[in-house]
Amino acid sequence: VAVERCATTIQGTRFNKKKSAKTAKKVIPILLIIIICTNIHDPIHRRLITEENNDDDNDKRIWCTTNYSSRVRVYNSIITTFYFFAPFIINIISAIILIVKKSRQQSNVHVNRNYREILKENFREHKNLLTAPVVLVILAIPRLIIFYISKCLTSMDNPWLYLVGYFISFIPPILTFIVFVLPSKFYKTQCRKTVVGYRTMMRERLHLNS
């Protein structure tokens, strides 16, 4: 979506919506296949190892979730880090290109206005495109930290710390609509128009029925 938004701004009137829709239909399955193939090693190498410590004082269970070889461990770290930072970088770069390109187009039309003023105005208008990826990546940091520091641990060693940090990392996908869509002025305007149109239609129906 971020790349398409950027392409729309760059191409302007030359942007072909039908061609973009066809490309999206091809890209989405390809991305899905790539993501599955690059993460297929996880279910293959995942093991559940349990060990009981039968002491007089307590009885603890040790869990190990994965059993990677050294090469697979390095590969897994690279893939996880890439999927963590790649969407963030793509969103930031696309937003910057969109704002800069739009500012240049407006400066060419409004010759009397200063380019820096137009740029600042567009930054304020599209600030949600910059702040949203930052917020999402901050919320996902606990999961990345847990990934790198996770090791065999006993069931009694601060389980809530790991559990809370793990579930916090699922907040970004839940907040996608709230962070990216709701702050949009265009979305709010369209919602108001839809509500006004619906109310007008209902009044007309009531008037005809009466």
Disulfide bonds with the S-S distance in Angstrom:
Cys64-Cys152 2.09
